[in-house]
C-alpha cells in the first residue's frame, strides 16, 4: 500500500472554519446526487480520460488533478493505466480528506495539496505528464482562464496531455442566453434534487458560472501555447463539454 501524503498550504495551515465546512457539505451533497445519477456523465468522462491516457502513455506517467474534490473520477480513470504518481489540489479541506480516504491503498504514489489551484500552478516547480481539470475553471473570467491555461501548458512535460471539462455556450450564445436555456433543463432533468437543492444549484450557476463557447475554449488553448486542441465529448444538451489539448 502506498501512503497518501497531505500538504497544507491554505489558510496558514489551519482547518476550514465551521461555516465553510457546513457550506461545503451542503454543496457536496448536491454534487454527489448529480454524480450518483450520472447526469453530468462522470462515468463516460472517466472512461474517455482512461482511454486517452492509455493511448498517450506507453510508460509510467504523473497525473495532476486540479480542484480534485474527492478524486473519485480520477481514481476511476486511472485504474488500469501506467500512472506512477497522482497529485490532487483542492481549496476545501473536507474534499482533501475525502480524496485521501478514497485513494488509500491505490498502487501509485499520492500527494494531496490543500491549496488554491491558481496559487499552486503559479508556484509549481514539478512538471506533470497529464493534467485534468473538471468543472472549476469556468468560475474565472476569460483573462484569468488564459493565465491558468498558460501555467498548465508551462508545466506539462513533452508528450503530455491536458483535458478540460467545463460549461460551454452554444455557438453565438451569450451568457444570458445560456442561463435562460439551462434553467428549464436543470428543472426537468435534475429531478433527483429537492426543490431547495434545485434553487441552490441554479443560484450557483447564475451567479458563479462564466462559460465560454467551444471555439473560445479551444482558442484559449492555442493562445496558452498548446499545439492542438479539440472538443472530444458533449454531455446531452451540450451544456458541458470535454476538451483535449496537446503540447
Secondary structure in CASP SS format (residue, H / E / C, confidence):
PFRMAT SS
TARGET T0000
AUTHOR 0000-0000-0000
METHOD secondary structure of the structure
MODEL  1
X C 1.00
X C 1.00
X C 1.00
X E 1.00
X E 1.00
X E 1.00
X E 1.00
X E 1.00
X C 1.00
X H 1.00
X H 1.00
X H 1.00
X H 1.00
X C 1.00
X C 1.00
X C 1.00
X C 1.00
X H 1.00
X H 1.00
X H 1.00
X H 1.00
X H 1.00
X H 1.00
X H 1.00
X H 1.00
X H 1.00
X H 1.00
X H 1.00
X H 1.00
X H 1.00
X H 1.00
X H 1.00
X H 1.00
X H 1.00
X H 1.00
X H 1.00
X H 1.00
X C 1.00
X C 1.00
X C 1.00
X C 1.00
X H 1.00
X H 1.00
X H 1.00
X H 1.00
X H 1.00
X H 1.00
X H 1.00
X H 1.00
X H 1.00
X H 1.00
X H 1.00
X H 1.00
X H 1.00
X H 1.00
X H 1.00
X C 1.00
X C 1.00
X C 1.00
X C 1.00
X E 1.00
X E 1.00
X E 1.00
X E 1.00
X E 1.00
X E 1.00
X C 1.00
X C 1.00
X C 1.00
X C 1.00
X C 1.00
X H 1.00
X H 1.00
X H 1.00
X H 1.00
X H 1.00
X H 1.00
X H 1.00
X C 1.00
X C 1.00
X C 1.00
X C 1.00
X E 1.00
X E 1.00
X E 1.00
X E 1.00
X E 1.00
X E 1.00
X E 1.00
X E 1.00
X C 1.00
X C 1.00
X H 1.00
X H 1.00
X H 1.00
X H 1.00
X H 1.00
X H 1.00
X H 1.00
X H 1.00
X H 1.00
X H 1.00
X H 1.00
X C 1.00
X C 1.00
X C 1.00
X C 1.00
X C 1.00
X E 1.00
X E 1.00
X E 1.00
X E 1.00
X E 1.00
X E 1.00
X C 1.00
X C 1.00
X H 1.00
X H 1.00
X H 1.00
X H 1.00
X H 1.00
X H 1.00
X H 1.00
X C 1.00
X C 1.00
X C 1.00
X C 1.00
X E 1.00
X E 1.00
X E 1.00
X E 1.00
X E 1.00
X E 1.00
X E 1.00
X C 1.00
X C 1.00
X H 1.00
X H 1.00
X H 1.00
X C 1.00
X C 1.00
X H 1.00
X H 1.00
X H 1.00
X H 1.00
X H 1.00
X H 1.00
X H 1.00
X H 1.00
X H 1.00
X H 1.00
X H 1.00
X H 1.00
X H 1.00
X H 1.00
X E 1.00
X E 1.00
X E 1.00
X E 1.00
X E 1.00
X E 1.00
X E 1.00
X E 1.00
X E 1.00
X E 1.00
X E 1.00
X E 1.00
X E 1.00
X E 1.00
X C 1.00
X C 1.00
X C 1.00
X C 1.00
X C 1.00
X H 1.00
X H 1.00
X H 1.00
X H 1.00
X H 1.00
X H 1.00
X H 1.00
X H 1.00
X H 1.00
X H 1.00
X H 1.00
X H 1.00
X H 1.00
X H 1.00
X H 1.00
X C 1.00
X C 1.00
X C 1.00
X C 1.00
X C 1.00
X H 1.00
X H 1.00
X H 1.00
X H 1.00
X H 1.00
X H 1.00
X H 1.00
X H 1.00
X H 1.00
X H 1.00
X H 1.00
X H 1.00
X H 1.00
X H 1.00
X C 1.00
X C 1.00
X C 1.00
X E 1.00
X E 1.00
X H 1.00
X H 1.00
X H 1.00
X H 1.00
X H 1.00
X H 1.00
X H 1.00
X H 1.00
X H 1.00
X H 1.00
X H 1.00
X C 1.00
X C 1.00
X C 1.00
X E 1.00
X E 1.00
X E 1.00
X E 1.00
X E 1.00
X E 1.00
X E 1.00
X C 1.00
X C 1.00
X C 1.00
X C 1.00
X C 1.00
X E 1.00
X E 1.00
X E 1.00
X E 1.00
X E 1.00
X E 1.00
X E 1.00
X C 1.00
END
